[in-house]
Amino acid sequence: MHLLLPLLHLSFPLISLISLLPITQACLTYHAEFPFDNDKPFIGKIIDNGVETCWINMSYNEHWKWQAMENEKDWGRREWVWKPWPFTCTKKQWEGKMKNNATDRSYSAELGVGLRGVTYRAHGVKFWFNPDTVEDVEGDRWVYNKKMWCAEK
């Protein structure tokens, strides 16, 4: 027992130092703006743990044209199909730990019809969320925001 006391005495400063280190916590933020003008672009981005992983810059009219072309590719379909708004995402692969048996290290994101539901794939996991929406009448736009898992400052 007397041999353990000097070791315990030395371990307290180490435990105190470790407790001062910041705790790593995930943080996902989403911000987007959709103007009331169909020719102006919808601009949005997803920031995952401080890294901008996906972004979008497309007007309503551009999306409408793209959607029409996508629907024309499937001539066997009789009904019109609303297409999600695709994001452009970084080609960088996720380097962190993967959950369960996940193997997909890429990033992807899309907005559903009405720009209200966001699907985001990262870290081998599929996330889905609804951003908080505010109508900015003076700015002639809708503003979308969402923070998930971020530590309070």
C-alpha positions in Angstrom: 0.0 0.0 0.0 2.8 2.4 0.8 4.2 1.8 -2.7 1.0 3.0 -4.3 0.8 6.3 -2.5 3.7 7.9 -4.4 2.1 6.8 -7.7 -1.3 8.2 -6.7 0.4 11.5 -5.8 1.9 11.7 -9.3 -1.4 10.7 -11.0 -3.5 13.6 -9.7 -1.7 16.3 -11.8 -2.1 14.2 -14.8 -5.8 13.7 -14.2 -6.2 17.4 -13.7 -4.4 18.2 -16.9 -6.6 15.7 -18.9 -9.7 17.2 -17.5 -8.7 20.6 -18.9 -8.5 19.3 -22.5 -11.5 20.2 -24.7 -14.0 17.4 -25.3 -14.5 16.7 -28.9 -18.1 17.1 -29.9 -19.8 16.9 -33.3 -21.4 20.0 -34.8 -23.5 20.2 -38.0 -24.7 23.5 -39.3 -26.9 24.3 -42.3 -27.6 27.8 -43.6 -29.5 28.7 -46.8 -31.3 31.6 -48.5 -34.0 31.3 -51.1 -35.0 34.6 -52.8 -38.5 35.3 -53.8 -37.2 36.0 -57.4 -37.1 32.8 -59.5 -34.0 33.9 -61.4 -31.9 34.6 -58.3 -30.0 31.6 -56.9 -30.9 29.5 -53.9 -27.6 29.5 -51.9 -26.9 27.1 -49.1 -24.1 25.2 -47.3 -23.6 22.4 -44.9 -20.7 22.7 -42.4 -19.8 19.4 -40.7 -17.4 19.7 -37.8 -16.0 23.0 -39.1 -15.6 21.9 -42.7 -17.9 23.0 -45.5 -18.8 19.6 -47.1 -21.8 20.5 -49.3 -23.1 23.6 -51.0 -25.8 24.7 -53.5 -26.1 27.7 -55.8 -29.1 27.2 -58.2 -32.1 29.3 -59.1 -35.6 28.0 -59.1 -35.7 28.4 -62.9 -32.4 26.4 -63.3 -33.8 23.7 -61.1 -37.0 23.6 -63.1 -35.1 23.1 -66.4 -32.8 20.4 -64.9 -35.9 18.7 -63.5 -37.6 18.7 -66.9 -34.5 17.2 -68.5 -34.3 14.5 -65.8 -38.0 13.6 -66.4 -37.5 13.4 -70.1 -34.9 10.7 -69.6 -37.6 8.3 -68.4 -40.0 8.2 -71.4 -41.9 5.2 -69.9 -43.1 7.3 -67.0 -46.4 9.1 -67.6 -46.5 11.3 -64.5 -44.3 14.2 -63.7 -41.9 13.5 -60.9 -40.6 16.3 -58.6 -36.9 16.0 -58.3 -34.9 17.0 -55.2 -32.5 19.9 -55.3 -28.9 18.3 -55.5 -26.0 19.8 -53.6 -22.4 19.8 -54.8 -20.2 18.1 -52.2 -16.5 17.9 -51.6 -14.8 14.9 -53.1 -12.7 14.5 -50.0 -13.4 11.2 -48.2 -14.4 11.0 -44.5 -11.3 9.8 -42.6 -12.8 9.2 -39.2 -14.3 6.2 -37.6 -17.3 4.6 -39.3 -20.4 3.3 -37.6 -21.4 -0.3 -37.7 -20.7 -1.9 -41.1 -20.8 1.4 -43.1 -18.3 1.7 -45.9 -19.3 4.8 -47.8 -16.9 7.6 -47.0 -18.3 10.2 -49.4 -20.6 13.2 -48.8 -23.9 13.9 -50.5 -26.9 16.1 -49.8 -30.2 17.1 -51.4 -33.3 19.2 -50.6 -36.8 17.8 -50.8 -39.8 19.4 -52.5 -40.5 22.8 -50.9 -36.9 23.1 -49.7 -38.0 22.0 -46.3 -36.4 18.6 -45.8 -32.6 18.1 -46.0 -31.1 14.7 -46.6 -27.3 14.6 -45.8 -25.1 11.5 -46.1 -21.8 11.6 -44.3 -19.7 9.3 -42.0 -21.5 6.3 -43.5 -24.8 7.6 -42.0 -27.9 9.2 -43.6 -29.2 12.2 -41.7 -32.5 13.9 -42.4 -33.7 17.2 -40.8 -36.0 20.1 -41.3 -34.3 23.5 -41.0 -35.8 26.4 -39.1 -37.4 28.7 -41.6 -37.9 32.5 -41.4 -39.5 34.7 -44.0 -37.5 37.9 -44.5 -40.0 40.1 -46.2 -37.7 43.2 -46.4 -34.9 41.0 -47.8 -37.3 39.3 -50.3 -36.2 35.8 -49.2 -36.7 32.8 -47.1 -33.8 32.1 -44.6 -33.2 28.5 -43.4 -31.0 27.5 -40.5 -30.2 24.4 -38.4 -27.6 23.5 -35.8 -27.3 20.0 -34.6 -25.1 18.6 -31.8 -23.2 21.9 -31.5 -21.9 22.9 -28.1 -23.5 26.1 -26.7 -21.1 29.0 -26.6 
